[in-house]
Amino acid sequence: MADPVTSSNHTQKGSHMAAILGWGSLALGTIAFIYFIAIQLGVQWDGREQEALQMVREFKGPGMQFNLAHQTIALGNAAREKGGFLGEFSWNSKHDEGPLYKVELTWKEGSSNHRASWKVNLEDKSVLPADVEAQKFMKPPSAS
C-alpha cells in the first residue's frame, strides 16, 4: 500500500510543474500582447497633415514624367501654350482615421474650379488617387 501513495504523490508533483509552466507561459504571452498593443496605440496619427501633404506632392505615379508638385507647373505651362489658363493651385490635407489622410488639390481651369483627392496611408507610405479628377491630373500634360 505504500507504493500507490508514493506514486500518486509523484504524479501530483508533475502536474503542478505542468500547471506552473502553462500559467507562466500564458502570463508571458499576455505581457507580450499588451506590450504590442501599447506600441500600436502609442503611434500618434493625429497632427501629421504636413507629412501626408508632402507625400502626395512628392508622389510620382506610373507613367508620370513629374511628381505631383511639378505636375501642377507642367499642366499650367501646357494650358498657357494652348492659350488657356490653369492655375491658382491650393493643397489641403485632412486626417481621416488612424494612419489614413485625405489630400485635396483645388485649381482653376479657365472659369471653372476643379478638385482632385488622394488617399494617403502614413503606415505603409502609400498614395492612391481617390477620384477621377486625381487620375486625370496624373496624366502627362499632352494627354490631358
C-alpha positions in Angstrom: 0.0 0.0 0.0 2.9 2.3 0.5 3.7 2.2 -3.2 0.4 3.6 -4.5 0.6 6.6 -2.2 4.1 7.4 -3.3 3.3 7.1 -7.0 0.2 9.3 -6.6 2.4 12.0 -4.8 4.9 11.8 -7.7 2.1 12.3 -10.3 0.8 15.4 -8.4 4.3 16.9 -8.4 4.4 16.5 -12.2 1.0 18.0 -12.7 1.9 21.0 -10.5 5.0 21.6 -12.6 3.0 21.4 -15.8 0.4 23.9 -14.4 3.1 26.3 -13.4 4.7 26.1 -16.8 1.4 26.5 -18.5 0.3 29.5 -16.5 3.7 31.1 -16.7 3.7 30.8 -20.5 0.2 32.3 -20.6 1.3 35.2 -18.4 4.4 35.9 -20.6 2.2 35.7 -23.7 -0.3 38.2 -22.2 2.5 40.6 -21.3 3.9 40.4 -24.8 0.4 41.0 -26.3 -0.2 44.0 -24.0 3.2 45.4 -24.9 2.5 45.0 -28.7 -0.9 46.8 -28.3 0.6 49.6 -26.3 3.2 50.2 -29.0 0.5 50.3 -31.7 -1.7 52.6 -29.7 1.3 54.8 -28.9 1.7 55.8 -32.6 0.2 59.2 -33.0 -1.5 59.6 -36.3 -3.2 62.9 -35.5 -1.5 66.1 -36.5 0.6 64.7 -39.3 -1.2 66.6 -42.1 2.1 68.1 -43.4 3.7 64.7 -43.7 0.7 63.4 -45.8 0.7 66.6 -47.9 4.4 66.2 -48.6 4.0 62.5 -49.6 1.4 63.5 -52.2 3.3 66.4 -53.5 6.4 64.2 -54.0 4.3 61.3 -55.4 5.3 60.2 -58.9 2.9 57.5 -60.2 3.4 55.0 -63.0 3.8 56.7 -66.4 4.2 60.2 -64.8 7.0 62.4 -66.0 6.9 64.6 -62.9 5.9 64.4 -59.3 2.6 65.9 -58.4 4.1 69.2 -57.2 5.9 69.7 -60.5 2.9 68.3 -62.5 1.0 71.5 -61.5 3.6 73.6 -63.2 3.7 71.4 -66.3 0.0 71.4 -66.7 -0.2 75.2 -66.2 2.5 75.7 -68.8 0.8 73.3 -71.3 -2.5 75.2 -70.8 -0.8 78.6 -71.5 0.8 77.2 -74.6 -2.7 76.4 -75.9 -4.0 79.8 -74.9 -5.8 78.6 -71.8 -5.5 79.2 -68.1 -4.8 76.6 -65.5 -3.6 77.8 -62.1 -4.4 79.0 -58.6 -3.4 75.7 -57.1 -4.2 75.1 -53.4 -3.3 72.0 -51.4 -5.2 70.8 -48.3 -4.7 67.8 -46.0 -7.2 66.3 -43.6 -6.9 63.4 -41.1 -9.4 60.7 -41.8 -8.9 57.7 -39.4 -5.8 56.0 -38.0 -2.9 56.4 -40.4 -5.3 57.5 -43.3 -5.3 61.0 -44.6 -7.1 62.7 -47.5 -5.2 65.3 -49.5 -7.0 67.6 -51.9 -5.8 69.8 -54.6 -8.0 72.5 -55.9 -7.3 74.6 -59.0 -8.9 76.8 -61.6 -9.1 75.9 -65.2 -10.5 78.7 -67.3 -13.5 79.9 -65.4 -14.3 76.5 -63.7 -13.0 75.1 -60.4 -11.6 71.6 -60.1 -10.8 69.4 -57.1 -8.7 66.2 -57.0 -8.3 63.9 -54.0 -5.7 61.3 -52.9 -5.8 58.8 -50.1 -2.6 58.6 -48.1 -1.6 55.8 -45.7 1.2 57.0 -43.4 1.7 53.5 -42.1 2.6 51.8 -45.4 3.6 55.1 -47.2 1.1 54.6 -50.0 -0.6 57.2 -52.1 -3.7 56.4 -54.2 -5.9 58.6 -56.3 -9.3 58.9 -54.7 -11.3 60.2 -57.6 -11.4 60.6 -61.4 -10.0 64.1 -61.2 -6.9 62.9 -59.4 -6.5 60.2 -62.1 -6.8 62.7 -64.9 -4.4 65.1 -63.1 -1.8 62.4 -63.0 -1.7 62.0 -66.8 1.1 63.7 -68.8 0.3 67.3 -69.9 0.0 66.3 -73.6 -2.7 63.6 -72.7 -4.9 65.9 -70.6 
